[in-house]
Amino acid sequence: MTVLTMLDGASICAATSGAGRPLVFIHGWAMNGGHFEPQRRAFSKSCKVVTFDLRGHGRSSEVRGDPTIEMLASDLCEVFEKLSLRDAICVGWSMGAMVMWAAMSDPSFARRVSALVSIDMSPRISNDASWTLGLRDGRRPLETIKAIEAMRADWPSVVERFVPRIFAAGEEAARSALIEQVVSETSAHDPEVMASLWESMSVQDFRERLRALDVPMLAVHGEKSQLYSSATGEFVAQSAPHARLVKLRNSGHAPHLEEPEEFNKELSRFIEELESTATHHTPSVATAS
């Protein structure tokens, strides 16, 4: 474990294992870097795997003031600089994908990245009359305000309701131990920090950023996701110029945890493509068996 000191004095806890091309994993809202353990074990044999806890999460520093996606993106850029990462593949899960997309607007960061992987995320989570590919519950500004108020008022209850929805519907019994673990870890977070980050996520719109990406991207979608529809995954893959979509049939919002072997196989295939082909990828859809 390495403790990285950011320019403002905040501490980011990061872990590296293996050697080779950097493979950097960015976790989601209220999660932590440890949720990529199945990938760390598999890919540290051939890559330099980097996991870390975003600011305000896990073992990293608590946040001074109200955290934002932009703040986390700035931290990601600093992590890359401090670890001297180049030719890296970034894997962003949920909010981590937003952090990754936001960081790509920094030219110095973008030069260090050769490919992206997004896991079950929309470029805009809030819905309105012209956009319905955000959260499945059709959340609009009023619902977002109520959700943020609930986080601040009774965080443990929010966690108990939210965490099971991360996983595929109907799989609660089979994944009860995993759900219990994630509930325990998520409950430990500061509700003010989580509420502020949710508020920041709710106003983000990365649709134009997706269209401007000039690196290959793999968009992974869980077909049983309770948070985002298949149409959302298709939009992401069709928007980024060099992207393709893979759907994991038995996964919800966390394919890397729910179907780790299948997810790792698809990620390995993507890495092999990067190493053996030019950087011209046409959008396509594949369904993993």
Secondary structure per residue as TSV (DSSP state, phi and psi in degrees):
chain	resnum	aa	ss	phi	psi
A	1	M	-	360.0	131.8
A	2	T	E	-116.5	135.2
A	3	V	E	-101.6	117.8
A	4	L	E	-102.6	130.5
A	5	T	E	-96.4	119.9
A	6	M	-	-76.5	168.3
A	7	L	T	-59.2	-30.4
A	8	D	T	-90.9	7.3
A	9	G	S	94.7	-8.3
A	10	A	-	-67.4	151.6
A	11	S	E	-108.0	130.9
A	12	I	E	-115.8	123.0
A	13	C	E	-88.6	121.0
A	14	A	E	-127.2	155.1
A	15	A	E	-134.1	136.5
A	16	T	E	-123.7	145.2
A	17	S	E	-150.6	144.9
A	18	G	S	83.8	-179.1
A	19	A	-	-141.0	154.7
A	20	G	S	124.4	-153.6
A	21	R	E	-63.4	133.0
A	22	P	E	-66.9	133.6
A	23	L	E	-125.1	106.0
A	24	V	E	-107.7	124.1
A	25	F	E	-106.2	131.6
A	26	I	E	-121.2	116.5
A	27	H	-	-78.5	174.3
A	28	G	-	-93.2	-177.7
A	29	W	T	-59.0	128.5
A	30	A	T	65.5	15.3
A	31	M	-	-105.5	-157.6
A	32	N	-	-158.8	168.5
A	33	G	G	-63.7	-22.1
A	34	G	G	-65.8	-15.2
A	35	H	G	-74.2	-0.5
A	36	F	G	-106.2	21.0
A	37	E	H	-58.3	-40.8
A	38	P	H	-60.8	-31.1
A	39	Q	H	-79.3	-37.7
A	40	R	H	-59.3	-45.8
A	41	R	H	-62.4	-40.6
A	42	A	H	-76.3	-43.0
A	43	F	H	-94.8	-13.1
A	44	S	T	-68.2	-9.6
A	45	K	T	-74.1	-23.2
A	46	S	T	-132.1	-11.0
A	47	C	E	-130.8	165.2
A	48	K	E	-89.9	101.7
A	49	V	E	-87.3	128.7
A	50	V	E	-120.3	123.2
A	51	T	E	-124.9	151.4
A	52	F	E	-158.0	160.5
A	53	D	-	-93.6	122.3
A	54	L	-	-60.4	155.7
A	55	R	T	-51.7	132.8
A	56	G	T	82.9	2.8
A	57	H	S	-123.7	152.2
A	58	G	T	52.4	-126.5
A	59	R	T	-95.9	2.8
A	60	S	S	-80.4	167.9
A	61	S	-	-58.9	149.4
A	62	E	-	-68.2	158.3
A	63	V	-	-89.2	137.8
A	64	R	S	-94.2	119.2
A	65	G	S	82.7	-165.5
A	66	D	-	-89.6	118.5
A	67	P	-	-74.5	153.2
A	68	T	-	-137.8	165.5
A	69	I	H	-59.7	-38.9
A	70	E	H	-62.4	-38.1
A	71	M	H	-63.8	-43.9
A	72	L	H	-66.9	-35.2
A	73	A	H	-65.5	-39.1
A	74	S	H	-62.9	-40.2
A	75	D	H	-61.5	-42.1
A	76	L	H	-60.1	-42.6
A	77	C	H	-60.4	-42.0
A	78	E	H	-67.5	-37.6
A	79	V	H	-59.1	-43.7
A	80	F	H	-61.5	-43.1
A	81	E	H	-66.6	-46.3
A	82	K	H	-68.6	-28.7
A	83	L	T	-96.9	3.7
A	84	S	T	52.8	48.8
A	85	L	-	-87.6	132.4
A	86	R	-	-141.2	157.0
A	87	D	S	53.9	41.0
A	88	A	E	-91.5	152.4
A	89	I	E	-105.4	122.4
A	90	C	E	-101.0	130.5
A	91	V	E	-117.1	112.1
A	92	G	E	-112.8	122.6
A	93	W	E	-98.8	123.9
A	94	S	T	55.5	-120.3
A	95	M	H	-56.2	-31.1
A	96	G	H	-59.1	-30.9
A	97	A	H	-67.7	-40.5
A	98	M	H	-62.1	-42.7
A	99	V	H	-60.0	-43.5
A	100	M	H	-63.4	-46.8
A	101	W	H	-63.8	-39.5
A	102	A	H	-64.0	-41.4
A	103	A	H	-64.8	-28.1
A	104	M	T	-65.9	-12.5
A	105	S	T	-77.6	-10.7
A	106	D	S	-90.2	112.4
A	107	P	H	-56.4	-37.0
A	108	S	H	-68.1	-33.7
A	109	F	H	-72.2	-46.2
A	110	A	H	-58.3	-33.3
A	111	R	T	-67.8	-21.3
A	112	R	T	-89.5	-5.7
A	113	V	E	-112.1	130.7
A	114	S	E	-107.3	-15.5
A	115	A	E	-165.2	158.9
A	116	L	E	-128.9	151.1
A	117	V	E	-133.5	123.0
A	118	S	E	-107.0	140.7
A	119	I	E	-116.3	108.9
A	120	D	S	45.3	66.1
A	121	M	-	-141.4	147.6
A	122	S	-	-99.5	147.1
A	123	P	S	-71.5	-13.9
A	124	R	-	-148.4	114.4
A	125	I	-	-83.7	-20.3
A	126	S	-	-87.8	139.4
A	127	N	-	-103.5	156.9
A	128	D	B	-153.4	-167.6
A	129	A	T	-62.3	-26.1
A	130	S	T	-103.9	-0.8
A	131	W	B	-146.0	119.9
A	132	T	-	-125.4	14.8
A	133	L	-	-102.8	21.9
A	134	G	S	-83.6	-146.2
A	135	L	-	-58.1	141.8
A	136	R	T	-57.5	-29.4
A	137	D	T	-75.7	6.0
A	138	G	-	69.1	26.3
A	139	R	-	-59.3	128.4
A	140	R	-	-116.1	177.3
A	141	P	H	-50.9	-42.0
A	142	L	H	-64.7	-43.0
A	143	E	H	-64.2	-35.9
A	144	T	H	-64.0	-43.2
A	145	I	H	-60.4	-43.4
A	146	K	H	-64.5	-39.4
A	147	A	H	-64.3	-41.9
A	148	I	H	-65.5	-40.9
A	149	E	H	-61.8	-39.5
A	150	A	H	-65.3	-38.2
A	151	M	H	-60.5	-42.5
A	152	R	H	-73.7	-30.4
A	153	A	H	-83.2	-38.0
A	154	D	-	-153.7	73.8
A	155	W	H	-58.5	-45.1
A	156	P	H	-56.5	-39.1
A	157	S	H	-68.2	-38.1
A	158	V	H	-61.6	-44.1
A	159	V	H	-61.1	-45.0
A	160	E	H	-60.9	-34.2
A	161	R	H	-81.8	-37.4
A	162	F	H	-77.7	-46.5
A	163	V	H	-57.1	-45.7
A	164	P	H	-59.4	-27.3
A	165	R	H	-73.5	-13.2
A	166	I	H	-66.2	-30.4
A	167	F	S	-101.4	164.9
A	168	A	-	-58.5	137.9
A	169	A	T	-61.3	140.4
A	170	G	T	86.8	-2.2
A	171	E	-	-107.7	12.9
A	172	E	T	-58.3	-43.1
A	173	A	T	-66.0	-43.6
A	174	A	T	-67.1	-26.7
A	175	R	T	-114.8	25.6
A	176	S	H	-60.8	-39.3
A	177	A	H	-66.1	-41.5
A	178	L	H	-66.3	-43.4
A	179	I	H	-60.8	-44.1
A	180	E	H	-61.3	-41.1
A	181	Q	H	-63.6	-46.7
A	182	V	H	-67.4	-38.3
A	183	V	H	-59.3	-45.1
A	184	S	H	-61.9	-45.4
A	185	E	H	-68.3	-41.8
A	186	T	H	-69.3	-35.6
A	187	S	H	-62.0	-24.1
A	188	A	T	-76.7	-10.8
A	189	H	S	-76.5	155.9
A	190	D	-	-74.1	118.9
A	191	P	H	-61.6	-30.8
A	192	E	H	-65.0	-42.1
A	193	V	H	-64.9	-45.6
A	194	M	H	-64.5	-40.4
A	195	A	H	-64.5	-42.1
A	196	S	H	-64.8	-40.0
A	197	L	H	-67.7	-38.9
A	198	W	H	-63.0	-40.1
A	199	E	H	-61.6	-41.7
A	200	S	H	-65.3	-43.0
A	201	M	H	-59.6	-38.2
A	202	S	H	-67.3	-17.9
A	203	V	T	-105.5	2.9
A	204	Q	-	-80.4	148.3
A	205	D	-	-145.6	104.8
A	206	F	-	-105.1	20.9
A	207	R	H	-63.2	-44.3
A	208	E	H	-69.6	-35.9
A	209	R	H	-62.0	-39.7
A	210	L	H	-59.9	-43.9
A	211	R	H	-65.5	-23.9
A	212	A	H	-91.3	-6.9
A	213	L	-	-64.6	134.2
A	214	D	-	-117.8	21.6
A	215	V	S	-121.2	156.8
A	216	P	-	-61.0	144.9
A	217	M	E	-140.5	137.7
A	218	L	E	-105.9	122.7
A	219	A	E	-102.6	117.7
A	220	V	E	-103.6	129.8
A	221	H	E	-129.0	135.1
A	222	G	E	-86.8	119.9
A	223	E	T	-63.6	-20.7
A	224	K	T	-105.1	23.6
A	225	S	-	-61.2	131.6
A	226	Q	S	-89.9	-4.0
A	227	L	S	-104.1	-38.6
A	228	Y	S	-133.8	144.9
A	229	S	-	-82.8	165.7
A	230	S	H	-60.5	-33.0
A	231	A	H	-62.4	-31.1
A	232	T	H	-66.2	-46.5
A	233	G	H	-60.9	-39.5
A	234	E	H	-65.3	-38.6
A	235	F	H	-62.1	-44.3
A	236	V	H	-59.2	-48.1
A	237	A	H	-67.6	-34.8
A	238	Q	H	-77.7	-23.1
A	239	S	H	-80.8	-43.0
A	240	A	S	-74.8	129.3
A	241	P	T	-59.9	-31.1
A	242	H	T	-122.3	50.3
A	243	A	E	-118.8	156.5
A	244	R	E	-139.3	159.4
A	245	L	E	-113.0	137.7
A	246	V	E	-125.1	134.1
A	247	K	E	-109.8	129.4
A	248	L	E	-100.9	118.6
A	249	R	T	-65.3	-32.8
A	250	N	T	-108.6	20.4
A	251	S	-	-111.6	153.2
A	252	G	-	-98.8	-125.7
A	253	H	S	-82.7	-8.0
A	254	A	-	-129.4	65.3
A	255	P	H	-56.8	-33.0
A	256	H	H	-68.7	-20.9
A	257	L	H	-99.5	-33.7
A	258	E	H	-81.3	-40.0
A	259	E	S	-130.4	64.8
A	260	P	H	-59.2	-39.1
A	261	E	H	-66.6	-43.1
A	262	E	H	-67.6	-42.6
A	263	F	H	-60.8	-46.8
A	264	N	H	-62.3	-36.3
A	265	K	H	-63.7	-42.9
A	266	E	H	-68.3	-38.6
A	267	L	H	-66.5	-40.3
A	268	S	H	-61.1	-42.1
A	269	R	H	-61.9	-41.5
A	270	F	H	-64.0	-43.1
A	271	I	H	-62.9	-40.4
A	272	E	H	-62.9	-39.1
A	273	E	H	-61.0	-43.1
A	274	L	H	-61.4	-36.8
A	275	E	H	-81.0	-20.9
A	276	S	H	-112.7	-9.3
A	277	T	S	-128.5	168.4
A	278	A	-	-73.7	173.0
A	279	T	S	-88.2	34.4
A	280	H	-	-107.2	110.9
A	281	H	-	-122.1	129.6
A	282	T	-	-98.8	141.5
A	283	P	-	-57.2	134.6
A	284	S	-	-150.9	166.7
A	285	V	E	-123.9	130.3
A	286	A	E	-125.8	142.7
A	287	T	E	-114.3	119.0
A	288	A	E	-76.4	141.4
A	289	S	-	-86.8	360.0
